[in-house]
Amino acid sequence: MSDKEKLQAEVAAETPAAQDPADATSEGAASTEPPADRPQTAHAQLPPATLTLLLTSLGTQALMSLGQIPHPATNKPEFDLEQARHCIDLLSMLEEKTANNRTNEESQLLDGMLYELRMLFVQSK
């Protein structure tokens, strides 16, 4: 079993099981049902929480803020240099805080992403 699989098994073992609504008491029990005003949708299985997923999410936000990816709501490019700078700064902070604690693939992804985003940011000014 890989370290990743061990960690996922540990997290699953430590996560309390979902409470059965029939077992909930009326005092302070949280409802497991969505609010009536929100439509119910089938949830696709979420990907595992990984550094790669976090880096990719921040990089995608930066690309959207730099007008490189159309905004999903409007399907048009939008420019927000302050938001792009914030995403790049977050990636830079993660680079510093995770130094010597990333895989080669994670380091290559982060290094390449930061280089490309910084170049796009400078070109956008």
Backbone as XML, in Angstrom:
<?xml version="1.0"?>
<chain id="A" units="angstrom">
  <residue number="1" name="MET">
    <atom name="N" x="0.854" y="-1.173" z="0.000"/>
    <atom name="CA" x="0.000" y="0.000" z="0.000"/>
    <atom name="C" x="0.900" y="1.235" z="0.000"/>
  </residue>
  <residue number="2" name="SER">
    <atom name="N" x="0.639" y="2.177" z="-0.917"/>
    <atom name="CA" x="1.450" y="3.384" z="-1.024"/>
    <atom name="C" x="1.147" y="4.324" z="0.142"/>
  </residue>
  <residue number="3" name="ASP">
    <atom name="N" x="2.036" y="5.312" z="0.334"/>
    <atom name="CA" x="1.823" y="6.294" z="1.395"/>
    <atom name="C" x="0.508" y="7.039" z="1.194"/>
  </residue>
  <residue number="4" name="LYS">
    <atom name="N" x="0.210" y="7.340" z="-0.067"/>
    <atom name="CA" x="-1.030" y="8.063" z="-0.381"/>
    <atom name="C" x="-2.241" y="7.226" z="0.020"/>
  </residue>
  <residue number="5" name="GLU">
    <atom name="N" x="-2.208" y="5.928" z="-0.307"/>
    <atom name="CA" x="-3.322" y="5.052" z="0.035"/>
    <atom name="C" x="-3.445" y="4.895" z="1.547"/>
  </residue>
  <residue number="6" name="LYS">
    <atom name="N" x="-2.305" y="4.827" z="2.241"/>
    <atom name="CA" x="-2.325" y="4.735" z="3.702"/>
    <atom name="C" x="-2.962" y="5.980" z="4.306"/>
  </residue>
  <residue number="7" name="LEU">
    <atom name="N" x="-2.570" y="7.152" z="3.782"/>
    <atom name="CA" x="-3.114" y="8.402" z="4.282"/>
    <atom name="C" x="-4.618" y="8.481" z="4.036"/>
  </residue>
  <residue number="8" name="GLN">
    <atom name="N" x="-5.049" y="8.066" z="2.838"/>
    <atom name="CA" x="-6.477" y="8.086" z="2.534"/>
    <atom name="C" x="-7.240" y="7.136" z="3.446"/>
  </residue>
  <residue number="9" name="ALA">
    <atom name="N" x="-6.660" y="5.981" z="3.746"/>
    <atom name="CA" x="-7.306" y="5.027" z="4.644"/>
    <atom name="C" x="-7.397" y="5.587" z="6.059"/>
  </residue>
  <residue number="10" name="GLU">
    <atom name="N" x="-6.346" y="6.281" z="6.509"/>
    <atom name="CA" x="-6.353" y="6.887" z="7.841"/>
    <atom name="C" x="-7.422" y="7.962" z="7.933"/>
  </residue>
  <residue number="11" name="VAL">
    <atom name="N" x="-7.510" y="8.796" z="6.902"/>
    <atom name="CA" x="-8.507" y="9.862" z="6.902"/>
    <atom name="C" x="-9.913" y="9.261" z="6.908"/>
  </residue>
  <residue number="12" name="ALA">
    <atom name="N" x="-10.124" y="8.226" z="6.107"/>
    <atom name="CA" x="-11.437" y="7.585" z="6.051"/>
    <atom name="C" x="-11.796" y="6.965" z="7.396"/>
  </residue>
  <residue number="13" name="ALA">
    <atom name="N" x="-10.807" y="6.389" z="8.087"/>
    <atom name="CA" x="-11.060" y="5.765" z="9.378"/>
    <atom name="C" x="-11.371" y="6.801" z="10.449"/>
  </residue>
  <residue number="14" name="GLU">
    <atom name="N" x="-10.761" y="7.993" z="10.329"/>
    <atom name="CA" x="-10.963" y="9.039" z="11.328"/>
    <atom name="C" x="-12.211" y="9.860" z="11.076"/>
  </residue>
  <residue number="15" name="THR">
    <atom name="N" x="-12.735" y="9.841" z="9.851"/>
    <atom name="CA" x="-13.913" y="10.633" z="9.505"/>
    <atom name="C" x="-15.147" y="9.946" z="10.056"/>
  </residue>
  <residue number="16" name="PRO">
    <atom name="N" x="-15.923" y="10.662" z="10.877"/>
    <atom name="CA" x="-17.133" y="10.032" z="11.415"/>
    <atom name="C" x="-18.125" y="9.732" z="10.306"/>
  </residue>
  <residue number="17" name="ALA">
    <atom name="N" x="-18.840" y="8.654" z="10.463"/>
    <atom name="CA" x="-19.853" y="8.270" z="9.474"/>
    <atom name="C" x="-20.979" y="9.281" z="9.508"/>
  </residue>
  <residue number="18" name="ALA">
    <atom name="N" x="-21.631" y="9.435" z="8.380"/>
    <atom name="CA" x="-22.750" y="10.375" z="8.297"/>
    <atom name="C" x="-23.834" y="9.934" z="9.261"/>
  </residue>
  <residue number="19" name="GLN">
    <atom name="N" x="-24.404" y="10.901" z="9.972"/>
    <atom name="CA" x="-25.430" y="10.602" z="10.949"/>
    <atom name="C" x="-26.746" y="10.342" z="10.251"/>
  </residue>
  <residue number="20" name="ASP">
    <atom name="N" x="-27.444" y="9.303" z="10.679"/>
    <atom name="CA" x="-28.749" y="8.990" z="10.133"/>
    <atom name="C" x="-29.738" y="10.038" z="10.622"/>
  </residue>
  <residue number="21" name="PRO">
    <atom name="N" x="-30.474" y="10.700" z="9.715"/>
    <atom name="CA" x="-31.415" y="11.732" z="10.138"/>
    <atom name="C" x="-32.424" y="11.221" z="11.162"/>
  </residue>
  <residue number="22" name="ALA">
    <atom name="N" x="-32.766" y="9.936" z="11.132"/>
    <atom name="CA" x="-33.722" y="9.384" z="12.078"/>
    <atom name="C" x="-33.138" y="9.364" z="13.489"/>
  </residue>
  <residue number="23" name="ASP">
    <atom name="N" x="-31.792" y="9.309" z="13.604"/>
    <atom name="CA" x="-31.137" y="9.291" z="14.904"/>
    <atom name="C" x="-30.933" y="10.684" z="15.472"/>
  </residue>
  <residue number="24" name="ALA">
    <atom name="N" x="-31.131" y="11.718" z="14.682"/>
    <atom name="CA" x="-30.860" y="13.087" z="15.129"/>
    <atom name="C" x="-31.921" y="13.530" z="16.118"/>
  </residue>
  <residue number="25" name="THR">
    <atom name="N" x="-31.482" y="14.248" z="17.139"/>
    <atom name="CA" x="-32.429" y="14.823" z="18.083"/>
    <atom name="C" x="-32.799" y="16.205" z="17.596"/>
  </residue>
  <residue number="26" name="SER">
    <atom name="N" x="-33.864" y="16.730" z="18.094"/>
    <atom name="CA" x="-34.306" y="18.039" z="17.629"/>
    <atom name="C" x="-33.429" y="19.150" z="18.166"/>
  </residue>
  <residue number="27" name="GLU">
    <atom name="N" x="-32.631" y="18.913" z="19.208"/>
    <atom name="CA" x="-31.791" y="19.960" z="19.773"/>
    <atom name="C" x="-30.466" y="20.036" z="19.020"/>
  </residue>
  <residue number="28" name="GLY">
    <atom name="N" x="-30.269" y="21.100" z="18.264"/>
    <atom name="CA" x="-28.991" y="21.373" z="17.621"/>
    <atom name="C" x="-28.593" y="20.412" z="16.522"/>
  </residue>
  <residue number="29" name="ALA">
    <atom name="N" x="-29.459" y="19.541" z="16.107"/>
    <atom name="CA" x="-29.100" y="18.606" z="15.050"/>
    <atom name="C" x="-29.157" y="19.317" z="13.713"/>
  </residue>
  <residue number="30" name="ALA">
    <atom name="N" x="-28.122" y="19.140" z="12.928"/>
    <atom name="CA" x="-28.073" y="19.760" z="11.610"/>
    <atom name="C" x="-28.828" y="18.882" z="10.620"/>
  </residue>
  <residue number="31" name="SER">
    <atom name="N" x="-29.584" y="19.510" z="9.772"/>
    <atom name="CA" x="-30.317" y="18.771" z="8.751"/>
    <atom name="C" x="-29.346" y="18.342" z="7.666"/>
  </residue>
  <residue number="32" name="THR">
    <atom name="N" x="-29.512" y="17.127" z="7.169"/>
    <atom name="CA" x="-28.663" y="16.637" z="6.091"/>
    <atom name="C" x="-29.263" y="16.930" z="4.734"/>
  </residue>
  <residue number="33" name="GLU">
    <atom name="N" x="-30.469" y="17.491" z="4.714"/>
    <atom name="CA" x="-31.118" y="17.805" z="3.456"/>
    <atom name="C" x="-30.742" y="19.215" z="3.022"/>
  </residue>
  <residue number="34" name="PRO">
    <atom name="N" x="-30.602" y="19.432" z="1.697"/>
    <atom name="CA" x="-30.285" y="20.786" z="1.225"/>
    <atom name="C" x="-31.470" y="21.712" z="1.466"/>
  </residue>
  <residue number="35" name="PRO">
    <atom name="N" x="-31.203" y="23.010" z="1.548"/>
    <atom name="CA" x="-32.308" y="23.965" z="1.706"/>
    <atom name="C" x="-33.310" y="23.806" z="0.580"/>
  </residue>
  <residue number="36" name="ALA">
    <atom name="N" x="-34.565" y="24.112" z="0.887"/>
    <atom name="CA" x="-35.648" y="23.922" z="-0.083"/>
    <atom name="C" x="-35.458" y="24.779" z="-1.326"/>
  </residue>
  <residue number="37" name="ASP">
    <atom name="N" x="-34.782" y="25.942" z="-1.194"/>
    <atom name="CA" x="-34.627" y="26.830" z="-2.339"/>
    <atom name="C" x="-33.477" y="26.435" z="-3.257"/>
  </residue>
  <residue number="38" name="ARG">
    <atom name="N" x="-32.676" y="25.447" z="-2.858"/>
    <atom name="CA" x="-31.559" y="25.011" z="-3.692"/>
    <atom name="C" x="-31.938" y="23.704" z="-4.385"/>
  </residue>
  <residue number="39" name="PRO">
    <atom name="N" x="-31.784" y="23.654" z="-5.716"/>
    <atom name="CA" x="-32.156" y="22.427" z="-6.427"/>
    <atom name="C" x="-31.217" y="21.284" z="-6.058"/>
  </residue>
  <residue number="40" name="GLN">
    <atom name="N" x="-31.780" y="20.102" z="-5.988"/>
    <atom name="CA" x="-30.979" y="18.931" z="-5.684"/>
    <atom name="C" x="-30.324" y="18.433" z="-6.968"/>
  </residue>
  <residue number="41" name="THR">
    <atom name="N" x="-29.040" y="18.195" z="-6.901"/>
    <atom name="CA" x="-28.311" y="17.675" z="-8.051"/>
    <atom name="C" x="-27.536" y="16.445" z="-7.624"/>
  </residue>
  <residue number="42" name="ALA">
    <atom name="N" x="-27.274" y="15.588" z="-8.563"/>
    <atom name="CA" x="-26.452" y="14.418" z="-8.284"/>
    <atom name="C" x="-25.007" y="14.874" z="-8.217"/>
  </residue>
  <residue number="43" name="HIS">
    <atom name="N" x="-24.338" y="14.527" z="-7.141"/>
    <atom name="CA" x="-22.942" y="14.927" z="-6.973"/>
    <atom name="C" x="-22.031" y="13.893" z="-7.617"/>
  </residue>
  <residue number="44" name="ALA">
    <atom name="N" x="-21.191" y="14.370" z="-8.495"/>
    <atom name="CA" x="-20.166" y="13.492" z="-9.053"/>
    <atom name="C" x="-19.141" y="13.262" z="-7.956"/>
  </residue>
  <residue number="45" name="GLN">
    <atom name="N" x="-18.470" y="12.162" z="-8.011"/>
    <atom name="CA" x="-17.456" y="11.891" z="-6.998"/>
    <atom name="C" x="-16.353" y="12.924" z="-7.129"/>
  </residue>
  <residue number="46" name="LEU">
    <atom name="N" x="-16.033" y="13.566" z="-6.024"/>
    <atom name="CA" x="-15.005" y="14.598" z="-6.022"/>
    <atom name="C" x="-13.628" y="13.959" z="-6.087"/>
  </residue>
  <residue number="47" name="PRO">
    <atom name="N" x="-12.694" y="14.629" z="-6.743"/>
    <atom name="CA" x="-11.337" y="14.076" z="-6.801"/>
    <atom name="C" x="-10.684" y="14.176" z="-5.425"/>
  </residue>
  <residue number="48" name="PRO">
    <atom name="N" x="-9.674" y="13.369" z="-5.182"/>
    <atom name="CA" x="-8.995" y="13.437" z="-3.888"/>
    <atom name="C" x="-8.304" y="14.789" z="-3.716"/>
  </residue>
  <residue number="49" name="ALA">
    <atom name="N" x="-8.250" y="15.248" z="-2.485"/>
    <atom name="CA" x="-7.591" y="16.520" z="-2.177"/>
    <atom name="C" x="-6.078" y="16.309" z="-2.248"/>
  </residue>
  <residue number="50" name="THR">
    <atom name="N" x="-5.457" y="16.914" z="-3.271"/>
    <atom name="CA" x="-4.019" y="16.769" z="-3.454"/>
    <atom name="C" x="-3.407" y="18.138" z="-3.714"/>
  </residue>
  <residue number="51" name="LEU">
    <atom name="N" x="-2.106" y="18.218" z="-3.556"/>
    <atom name="CA" x="-1.408" y="19.460" z="-3.859"/>
    <atom name="C" x="-1.579" y="19.786" z="-5.340"/>
  </residue>
  <residue number="52" name="THR">
    <atom name="N" x="-1.510" y="18.801" z="-6.191"/>
    <atom name="CA" x="-1.667" y="19.017" z="-7.628"/>
    <atom name="C" x="-3.031" y="19.635" z="-7.936"/>
  </residue>
  <residue number="53" name="LEU">
    <atom name="N" x="-4.079" y="19.157" z="-7.301"/>
    <atom name="CA" x="-5.414" y="19.712" z="-7.518"/>
    <atom name="C" x="-5.467" y="21.169" z="-7.048"/>
  </residue>
  <residue number="54" name="LEU">
    <atom name="N" x="-4.880" y="21.458" z="-5.900"/>
    <atom name="CA" x="-4.866" y="22.830" z="-5.392"/>
    <atom name="C" x="-4.102" y="23.755" z="-6.334"/>
  </residue>
  <residue number="55" name="LEU">
    <atom name="N" x="-2.926" y="23.315" z="-6.786"/>
    <atom name="CA" x="-2.126" y="24.127" z="-7.703"/>
    <atom name="C" x="-2.873" y="24.375" z="-9.006"/>
  </residue>
  <residue number="56" name="THR">
    <atom name="N" x="-3.491" y="23.343" z="-9.531"/>
    <atom name="CA" x="-4.235" y="23.464" z="-10.784"/>
    <atom name="C" x="-5.425" y="24.408" z="-10.624"/>
  </residue>
  <residue number="57" name="SER">
    <atom name="N" x="-6.110" y="24.326" z="-9.495"/>
    <atom name="CA" x="-7.250" y="25.217" z="-9.249"/>
    <atom name="C" x="-6.808" y="26.675" z="-9.205"/>
  </residue>
  <residue number="58" name="LEU">
    <atom name="N" x="-5.733" y="26.954" z="-8.477"/>
    <atom name="CA" x="-5.234" y="28.330" z="-8.392"/>
    <atom name="C" x="-4.718" y="28.811" z="-9.746"/>
  </residue>
  <residue number="59" name="GLY">
    <atom name="N" x="-4.043" y="27.931" z="-10.471"/>
    <atom name="CA" x="-3.546" y="28.298" z="-11.793"/>
    <atom name="C" x="-4.671" y="28.609" z="-12.761"/>
  </residue>
  <residue number="60" name="THR">
    <atom name="N" x="-5.743" y="27.835" z="-12.702"/>
    <atom name="CA" x="-6.898" y="28.070" z="-13.562"/>
    <atom name="C" x="-7.566" y="29.398" z="-13.221"/>
  </residue>
  <residue number="61" name="GLN">
    <atom name="N" x="-7.675" y="29.702" z="-11.941"/>
    <atom name="CA" x="-8.240" y="31.001" z="-11.533"/>
    <atom name="C" x="-7.386" y="32.147" z="-12.057"/>
  </residue>
  <residue number="62" name="ALA">
    <atom name="N" x="-6.061" y="31.987" z="-11.974"/>
    <atom name="CA" x="-5.165" y="33.031" z="-12.483"/>
    <atom name="C" x="-5.335" y="33.191" z="-13.992"/>
  </residue>
  <residue number="63" name="LEU">
    <atom name="N" x="-5.412" y="32.087" z="-14.718"/>
    <atom name="CA" x="-5.592" y="32.154" z="-16.171"/>
    <atom name="C" x="-6.907" y="32.834" z="-16.533"/>
  </residue>
  <residue number="64" name="MET">
    <atom name="N" x="-7.971" y="32.560" z="-15.782"/>
    <atom name="CA" x="-9.248" y="33.227" z="-16.035"/>
    <atom name="C" x="-9.113" y="34.722" z="-15.774"/>
  </residue>
  <residue number="65" name="SER">
    <atom name="N" x="-8.415" y="35.093" z="-14.710"/>
    <atom name="CA" x="-8.250" y="36.510" z="-14.371"/>
    <atom name="C" x="-7.371" y="37.241" z="-15.380"/>
  </residue>
  <residue number="66" name="LEU">
    <atom name="N" x="-6.537" y="36.499" z="-16.092"/>
    <atom name="CA" x="-5.679" y="37.086" z="-17.121"/>
    <atom name="C" x="-6.336" y="37.041" z="-18.503"/>
  </residue>
  <residue number="67" name="GLY">
    <atom name="N" x="-7.576" y="36.596" z="-18.577"/>
    <atom name="CA" x="-8.306" y="36.562" z="-19.833"/>
    <atom name="C" x="-7.897" y="35.426" z="-20.756"/>
  </residue>
  <residue number="68" name="GLN">
    <atom name="N" x="-7.151" y="34.457" z="-20.249"/>
    <atom name="CA" x="-6.682" y="33.345" z="-21.070"/>
    <atom name="C" x="-7.718" y="32.225" z="-21.192"/>
  </residue>
  <residue number="69" name="ILE">
    <atom name="N" x="-8.624" y="32.164" z="-20.237"/>
    <atom name="CA" x="-9.705" y="31.175" z="-20.242"/>
    <atom name="C" x="-11.001" y="31.957" z="-20.089"/>
  </residue>
  <residue number="70" name="PRO">
    <atom name="N" x="-12.004" y="31.696" z="-20.914"/>
    <atom name="CA" x="-13.275" y="32.414" z="-20.771"/>
    <atom name="C" x="-13.924" y="32.115" z="-19.419"/>
  </residue>
  <residue number="71" name="HIS">
    <atom name="N" x="-14.563" y="33.114" z="-18.861"/>
    <atom name="CA" x="-15.287" y="32.929" z="-17.604"/>
    <atom name="C" x="-16.448" y="31.978" z="-17.877"/>
  </residue>
  <residue number="72" name="PRO">
    <atom name="N" x="-16.649" y="30.967" z="-17.023"/>
    <atom name="CA" x="-17.691" y="29.973" z="-17.310"/>
    <atom name="C" x="-19.106" y="30.544" z="-17.333"/>
  </residue>
  <residue number="73" name="ALA">
    <atom name="N" x="-19.367" y="31.596" z="-16.577"/>
    <atom name="CA" x="-20.721" y="32.157" z="-16.533"/>
    <atom name="C" x="-21.037" y="32.982" z="-17.777"/>
  </residue>
  <residue number="74" name="THR">
    <atom name="N" x="-20.042" y="33.724" z="-18.271"/>
    <atom name="CA" x="-20.284" y="34.615" z="-19.408"/>
    <atom name="C" x="-19.727" y="34.078" z="-20.713"/>
  </residue>
  <residue number="75" name="ASN">
    <atom name="N" x="-18.846" y="33.102" z="-20.622"/>
    <atom name="CA" x="-18.143" y="32.533" z="-21.773"/>
    <atom name="C" x="-17.339" y="33.594" z="-22.526"/>
  </residue>
  <residue number="76" name="LYS">
    <atom name="N" x="-16.925" y="34.637" z="-21.791"/>
    <atom name="CA" x="-16.102" y="35.707" z="-22.361"/>
    <atom name="C" x="-14.864" y="35.891" z="-21.498"/>
  </residue>
  <residue number="77" name="PRO">
    <atom name="N" x="-13.754" y="36.304" z="-22.117"/>
    <atom name="CA" x="-12.555" y="36.558" z="-21.303"/>
    <atom name="C" x="-12.773" y="37.763" z="-20.386"/>
  </residue>
  <residue number="78" name="GLU">
    <atom name="N" x="-12.277" y="37.644" z="-19.177"/>
    <atom name="CA" x="-12.371" y="38.735" z="-18.217"/>
    <atom name="C" x="-10.979" y="39.015" z="-17.667"/>
  </residue>
  <residue number="79" name="PHE">
    <atom name="N" x="-10.691" y="40.283" z="-17.414"/>
    <atom name="CA" x="-9.383" y="40.680" z="-16.920"/>
    <atom name="C" x="-9.521" y="41.272" z="-15.524"/>
  </residue>
  <residue number="80" name="ASP">
    <atom name="N" x="-8.804" y="40.705" z="-14.593"/>
    <atom name="CA" x="-8.752" y="41.208" z="-13.228"/>
    <atom name="C" x="-7.325" y="40.973" z="-12.735"/>
  </residue>
  <residue number="81" name="LEU">
    <atom name="N" x="-6.462" y="41.956" z="-13.012"/>
    <atom name="CA" x="-5.038" y="41.789" z="-12.683"/>
    <atom name="C" x="-4.796" y="41.651" z="-11.190"/>
  </residue>
  <residue number="82" name="GLU">
    <atom name="N" x="-5.620" y="42.299" z="-10.373"/>
    <atom name="CA" x="-5.450" y="42.174" z="-8.928"/>
    <atom name="C" x="-5.728" y="40.737" z="-8.483"/>
  </residue>
  <residue number="83" name="GLN">
    <atom name="N" x="-6.778" y="40.138" z="-9.024"/>
    <atom name="CA" x="-7.103" y="38.744" z="-8.708"/>
    <atom name="C" x="-6.014" y="37.806" z="-9.236"/>
  </residue>
  <residue number="84" name="ALA">
    <atom name="N" x="-5.530" y="38.072" z="-10.443"/>
    <atom name="CA" x="-4.460" y="37.242" z="-11.008"/>
    <atom name="C" x="-3.218" y="37.318" z="-10.135"/>
  </residue>
  <residue number="85" name="ARG">
    <atom name="N" x="-2.847" y="38.529" z="-9.708"/>
    <atom name="CA" x="-1.670" y="38.693" z="-8.844"/>
    <atom name="C" x="-1.854" y="37.921" z="-7.534"/>
  </residue>
  <residue number="86" name="HIS">
    <atom name="N" x="-3.069" y="37.969" z="-6.989"/>
    <atom name="CA" x="-3.338" y="37.259" z="-5.736"/>
    <atom name="C" x="-3.145" y="35.749" z="-5.913"/>
  </residue>
  <residue number="87" name="CYS">
    <atom name="N" x="-3.664" y="35.198" z="-6.998"/>
    <atom name="CA" x="-3.499" y="33.760" z="-7.262"/>
    <atom name="C" x="-2.024" y="33.398" z="-7.439"/>
  </residue>
  <residue number="88" name="ILE">
    <atom name="N" x="-1.283" y="34.236" z="-8.164"/>
    <atom name="CA" x="0.144" y="33.996" z="-8.364"/>
    <atom name="C" x="0.879" y="34.087" z="-7.039"/>
  </residue>
  <residue number="89" name="ASP">
    <atom name="N" x="0.510" y="35.057" z="-6.205"/>
    <atom name="CA" x="1.122" y="35.175" z="-4.874"/>
    <atom name="C" x="0.824" y="33.953" z="-4.007"/>
  </residue>
  <residue number="90" name="LEU">
    <atom name="N" x="-0.392" y="33.430" z="-4.097"/>
    <atom name="CA" x="-0.733" y="32.216" z="-3.350"/>
    <atom name="C" x="0.117" y="31.029" z="-3.813"/>
  </residue>
  <residue number="91" name="LEU">
    <atom name="N" x="0.285" y="30.908" z="-5.126"/>
    <atom name="CA" x="1.128" y="29.831" z="-5.651"/>
    <atom name="C" x="2.580" y="30.005" z="-5.192"/>
  </residue>
  <residue number="92" name="SER">
    <atom name="N" x="3.049" y="31.241" z="-5.159"/>
    <atom name="CA" x="4.419" y="31.512" z="-4.701"/>
    <atom name="C" x="4.579" y="31.150" z="-3.226"/>
  </residue>
  <residue number="93" name="MET">
    <atom name="N" x="3.572" y="31.469" z="-2.432"/>
    <atom name="CA" x="3.607" y="31.121" z="-1.013"/>
    <atom name="C" x="3.637" y="29.606" z="-0.843"/>
  </residue>
  <residue number="94" name="LEU">
    <atom name="N" x="2.820" y="28.904" z="-1.628"/>
    <atom name="CA" x="2.834" y="27.442" z="-1.551"/>
    <atom name="C" x="4.181" y="26.878" z="-1.979"/>
  </residue>
  <residue number="95" name="GLU">
    <atom name="N" x="4.808" y="27.509" z="-2.969"/>
    <atom name="CA" x="6.135" y="27.075" z="-3.404"/>
    <atom name="C" x="7.125" y="27.166" z="-2.244"/>
  </residue>
  <residue number="96" name="GLU">
    <atom name="N" x="7.076" y="28.271" z="-1.526"/>
    <atom name="CA" x="7.985" y="28.474" z="-0.402"/>
    <atom name="C" x="7.665" y="27.527" z="0.758"/>
  </residue>
  <residue number="97" name="LYS">
    <atom name="N" x="6.398" y="27.403" z="1.107"/>
    <atom name="CA" x="6.001" y="26.618" z="2.279"/>
    <atom name="C" x="6.125" y="25.112" z="2.059"/>
  </residue>
  <residue number="98" name="THR">
    <atom name="N" x="6.077" y="24.677" z="0.800"/>
    <atom name="CA" x="6.164" y="23.241" z="0.532"/>
    <atom name="C" x="7.541" y="22.831" z="0.001"/>
  </residue>
  <residue number="99" name="ALA">
    <atom name="N" x="8.496" y="23.752" z="0.047"/>
    <atom name="CA" x="9.850" y="23.440" z="-0.438"/>
    <atom name="C" x="10.375" y="22.193" z="0.286"/>
  </residue>
  <residue number="100" name="ASN">
    <atom name="N" x="11.037" y="21.322" z="-0.446"/>
    <atom name="CA" x="11.594" y="20.069" z="0.079"/>
    <atom name="C" x="10.522" y="19.102" z="0.576"/>
  </residue>
  <residue number="101" name="ASN">
    <atom name="N" x="9.281" y="19.349" z="0.199"/>
    <atom name="CA" x="8.209" y="18.459" z="0.623"/>
    <atom name="C" x="7.242" y="18.179" z="-0.529"/>
  </residue>
  <residue number="102" name="ARG">
    <atom name="N" x="7.738" y="18.295" z="-1.764"/>
    <atom name="CA" x="6.935" y="18.023" z="-2.957"/>
    <atom name="C" x="7.578" y="16.886" z="-3.746"/>
  </residue>
  <residue number="103" name="THR">
    <atom name="N" x="6.756" y="16.216" z="-4.513"/>
    <atom name="CA" x="7.306" y="15.225" z="-5.440"/>
    <atom name="C" x="7.927" y="15.974" z="-6.615"/>
  </residue>
  <residue number="104" name="ASN">
    <atom name="N" x="8.711" y="15.278" z="-7.421"/>
    <atom name="CA" x="9.309" y="15.897" z="-8.610"/>
    <atom name="C" x="8.227" y="16.418" z="-9.544"/>
  </residue>
  <residue number="105" name="GLU">
    <atom name="N" x="7.146" y="15.651" z="-9.698"/>
    <atom name="CA" x="6.056" y="16.055" z="-10.584"/>
    <atom name="C" x="5.376" y="17.325" z="-10.070"/>
  </residue>
  <residue number="106" name="GLU">
    <atom name="N" x="5.150" y="17.393" z="-8.763"/>
    <atom name="CA" x="4.527" y="18.587" z="-8.179"/>
    <atom name="C" x="5.432" y="19.810" z="-8.349"/>
  </residue>
  <residue number="107" name="SER">
    <atom name="N" x="6.733" y="19.612" z="-8.154"/>
    <atom name="CA" x="7.676" y="20.725" z="-8.311"/>
    <atom name="C" x="7.726" y="21.206" z="-9.754"/>
  </residue>
  <residue number="108" name="GLN">
    <atom name="N" x="7.741" y="20.271" z="-10.700"/>
    <atom name="CA" x="7.768" y="20.652" z="-12.112"/>
    <atom name="C" x="6.494" y="21.397" z="-12.487"/>
  </residue>
  <residue number="109" name="LEU">
    <atom name="N" x="5.355" y="20.917" z="-12.010"/>
    <atom name="CA" x="4.083" y="21.578" z="-12.289"/>
    <atom name="C" x="4.090" y="22.995" z="-11.724"/>
  </residue>
  <residue number="110" name="LEU">
    <atom name="N" x="4.495" y="23.144" z="-10.477"/>
    <atom name="CA" x="4.481" y="24.451" z="-9.825"/>
    <atom name="C" x="5.477" y="25.408" z="-10.468"/>
  </residue>
  <residue number="111" name="ASP">
    <atom name="N" x="6.687" y="24.946" z="-10.749"/>
    <atom name="CA" x="7.692" y="25.803" z="-11.380"/>
    <atom name="C" x="7.229" y="26.289" z="-12.753"/>
  </residue>
  <residue number="112" name="GLY">
    <atom name="N" x="6.730" y="25.365" z="-13.563"/>
    <atom name="CA" x="6.264" y="25.724" z="-14.898"/>
    <atom name="C" x="5.059" y="26.645" z="-14.856"/>
  </residue>
  <residue number="113" name="MET">
    <atom name="N" x="4.146" y="26.357" z="-13.939"/>
    <atom name="CA" x="2.943" y="27.169" z="-13.818"/>
    <atom name="C" x="3.292" y="28.597" z="-13.396"/>
  </residue>
  <residue number="114" name="LEU">
    <atom name="N" x="4.154" y="28.729" z="-12.400"/>
    <atom name="CA" x="4.535" y="30.065" z="-11.939"/>
    <atom name="C" x="5.247" y="30.846" z="-13.040"/>
  </residue>
  <residue number="115" name="TYR">
    <atom name="N" x="6.134" y="30.186" z="-13.779"/>
    <atom name="CA" x="6.845" y="30.871" z="-14.861"/>
    <atom name="C" x="5.856" y="31.396" z="-15.900"/>
  </residue>
  <residue number="116" name="GLU">
    <atom name="N" x="4.966" y="30.513" z="-16.376"/>
    <atom name="CA" x="4.003" y="30.902" z="-17.408"/>
    <atom name="C" x="3.067" y="32.006" z="-16.924"/>
  </residue>
  <residue number="117" name="LEU">
    <atom name="N" x="2.561" y="31.878" z="-15.693"/>
    <atom name="CA" x="1.635" y="32.885" z="-15.170"/>
    <atom name="C" x="2.318" y="34.234" z="-14.988"/>
  </residue>
  <residue number="118" name="ARG">
    <atom name="N" x="3.559" y="34.216" z="-14.522"/>
    <atom name="CA" x="4.285" y="35.480" z="-14.355"/>
    <atom name="C" x="4.529" y="36.151" z="-15.702"/>
  </residue>
  <residue number="119" name="MET">
    <atom name="N" x="4.859" y="35.369" z="-16.719"/>
    <atom name="CA" x="5.080" y="35.943" z="-18.052"/>
    <atom name="C" x="3.775" y="36.526" z="-18.604"/>
  </residue>
  <residue number="120" name="LEU">
    <atom name="N" x="2.667" y="35.797" z="-18.443"/>
    <atom name="CA" x="1.379" y="36.297" z="-18.906"/>
    <atom name="C" x="0.977" y="37.561" z="-18.147"/>
  </residue>
  <residue number="121" name="PHE">
    <atom name="N" x="1.263" y="37.596" z="-16.847"/>
    <atom name="CA" x="0.929" y="38.766" z="-16.038"/>
    <atom name="C" x="1.688" y="40.000" z="-16.528"/>
  </residue>
  <residue number="122" name="VAL">
    <atom name="N" x="2.985" y="39.833" z="-16.778"/>
    <atom name="CA" x="3.787" y="40.967" z="-17.254"/>
    <atom name="C" x="3.308" y="41.442" z="-18.623"/>
  </residue>
  <residue number="123" name="GLN">
    <atom name="N" x="2.947" y="40.509" z="-19.488"/>
    <atom name="CA" x="2.450" y="40.870" z="-20.821"/>
    <atom name="C" x="1.090" y="41.567" z="-20.741"/>
  </residue>
  <residue number="124" name="SER">
    <atom name="N" x="0.319" y="41.301" z="-19.699"/>
    <atom name="CA" x="-1.022" y="41.868" z="-19.567"/>
    <atom name="C" x="-1.017" y="43.283" z="-19.017"/>
  </residue>
  <residue number="125" name="LYS">
    <atom name="N" x="0.075" y="43.706" z="-18.457"/>
    <atom name="CA" x="0.137" y="45.057" z="-17.843"/>
    <atom name="C" x="0.210" y="46.138" z="-18.876"/>
  </residue>
</chain>
